[in-house]
Amino acid sequence: MKHVKKPEGDSDGCWLWTGAIDPNHYGAFKVAGRKRGAHRLMFELMVGPIEPGHDVCHKCDIRRCVRPDHLFAGTRSENMVDAEQKRRLTRRSKFTAETVRDVRLRARRGQSGASIARELGMSVHTVRQIVRRETWRHLDDADTDRNDIPQTVLPN
């Protein structure tokens, strides 16, 4: 392959993408005018289709790696758990997963965004982002259904 650098010998090292790199440092290219991740395409070609809602994750944690046996398919939540276990996540949030679940549950039960914000010490804007899944979208909280959230918390 033109844009893949394989290690010399019979190594099990990474196959590095040498073509374009996207802003998140993943290998990238365009197919029919559509941006694609090099690791995703390699996975599809060598392993098989990627189920809807799944990411292609790196066992090696090297974003430019496209070696099929270094890749695995997983949900966003599984990818985040993997990243956390490997201590790859940079925590910028003041809030825990439990707090985010609490915000969503309170909203589902009809508590206003302003009231949630006041009680939990966050802005109304932050509450809206959490409830709308604009932030913390990777968090699996199946008991919180977006359709159950009153429109007072989710204005248009």
C-alpha positions in Angstrom: 0.0 0.0 0.0 1.3 3.4 -1.0 0.6 5.3 2.3 1.4 2.6 4.8 4.8 2.1 6.4 5.3 -1.4 7.8 8.1 -2.3 10.3 11.0 -4.2 8.9 11.3 -8.0 9.4 8.6 -10.1 11.1 7.7 -7.5 13.6 4.3 -7.1 15.2 4.7 -3.3 15.3 2.3 -0.7 14.0 1.7 -0.1 10.3 1.8 3.7 10.2 -0.3 5.8 7.8 2.0 8.1 5.9 -0.7 10.0 3.9 -2.8 12.9 5.1 -3.5 13.3 8.9 -6.7 14.8 10.2 -6.9 17.4 13.0 -7.3 14.6 15.6 -4.1 13.0 14.3 -5.7 10.0 12.6 -4.8 8.9 9.1 -7.3 10.4 6.6 -8.2 10.5 2.9 -11.1 11.2 0.7 -13.2 8.7 -1.2 -15.8 10.1 -3.6 -15.4 13.5 -1.9 -16.1 12.0 1.6 -13.5 12.1 4.3 -12.6 8.7 5.7 -10.4 7.5 8.5 -7.6 5.3 7.2 -7.9 2.9 10.2 -11.7 2.5 9.5 -11.1 1.7 5.9 -8.3 -0.8 6.7 -10.6 -2.4 9.2 -13.4 -2.7 6.7 -11.1 -4.1 4.0 -9.2 -6.6 6.2 -11.7 -7.5 9.0 -15.2 -6.8 7.8 -18.0 -4.3 8.1 -18.3 -1.9 11.0 -21.6 -2.1 12.8 -23.6 1.1 13.0 -22.8 3.0 16.2 -19.4 1.4 16.5 -15.9 3.0 16.4 -12.7 1.4 15.2 -10.4 1.5 18.2 -6.7 1.0 18.5 -5.3 -1.6 20.9 -1.9 0.0 20.4 -3.2 3.6 21.0 -1.3 4.9 18.0 -3.8 6.9 16.0 -1.9 6.6 12.7 -1.8 2.8 13.0 -3.8 0.9 10.4 -2.6 -2.6 11.2 -5.8 -4.8 11.2 -4.8 -6.9 14.3 -4.1 -3.7 16.2 -7.7 -2.5 15.6 -11.0 -3.6 17.1 -14.6 -2.5 16.8 -16.4 -1.2 19.8 -19.0 1.3 21.0 -18.1 4.8 21.9 -18.6 3.8 25.6 -16.3 0.8 25.2 -13.7 3.0 23.6 -14.0 5.6 26.4 -13.6 2.8 29.1 -10.6 1.5 27.2 -9.1 4.9 27.1 -9.7 5.5 30.7 -8.2 2.2 31.7 -5.1 3.0 29.7 -5.0 6.5 31.3 -5.3 8.2 27.9 -8.1 10.5 28.7 -7.3 14.1 29.6 -10.0 15.0 32.1 -11.1 18.6 31.5 -14.5 18.2 33.1 -15.4 19.2 36.7 -18.2 16.7 36.6 -18.3 12.9 37.1 -20.4 10.4 35.2 -22.6 10.1 38.2 -23.3 13.9 38.2 -24.1 13.8 34.5 -26.5 10.9 35.0 -28.1 12.8 37.9 -28.6 15.9 35.7 -30.3 13.8 33.0 -32.5 12.0 35.5 -33.6 15.2 37.2 -34.5 16.7 33.8 -36.4 13.6 32.8 -38.4 13.9 36.0 -39.3 17.5 35.1 -37.0 19.6 37.2 -36.1 22.8 35.4 -32.7 23.4 34.0 -32.3 26.5 36.2 -33.1 24.6 39.3 -30.7 21.7 38.4 -28.0 24.3 37.7 -28.5 26.1 41.0 -28.6 22.9 43.1 -25.5 21.3 41.4 -23.4 24.5 41.0 -23.3 24.6 37.2 -24.6 27.0 34.6 -27.9 26.5 32.8 -26.0 26.3 29.6 -24.0 23.3 30.9 -27.2 21.6 32.1 -28.7 22.0 28.6 -25.5 20.7 26.9 -25.5 17.6 29.2 -29.3 16.9 28.7 -29.1 17.4 24.9 -26.0 15.1 24.8 -24.0 17.8 23.2 -21.4 16.9 25.9 -20.9 13.6 27.6 -22.6 11.8 24.6 -20.3 8.8 25.2 -22.0 8.1 28.6 -24.3 5.2 28.5 -27.3 6.0 30.7 -30.0 3.9 29.1 -32.5 4.8 31.8 -32.5 8.4 30.6 -34.5 8.7 27.4 -34.1 12.0 25.6 -37.8 11.7 24.4 -38.9 11.8 28.1 -37.2 15.1 28.8 -39.6 18.1 29.1 -39.2 20.9 26.6 -38.7 23.4 29.4 -35.2 21.9 29.7 -34.7 21.4 25.9 -35.9 24.6 24.3 -35.7 24.7 20.5 
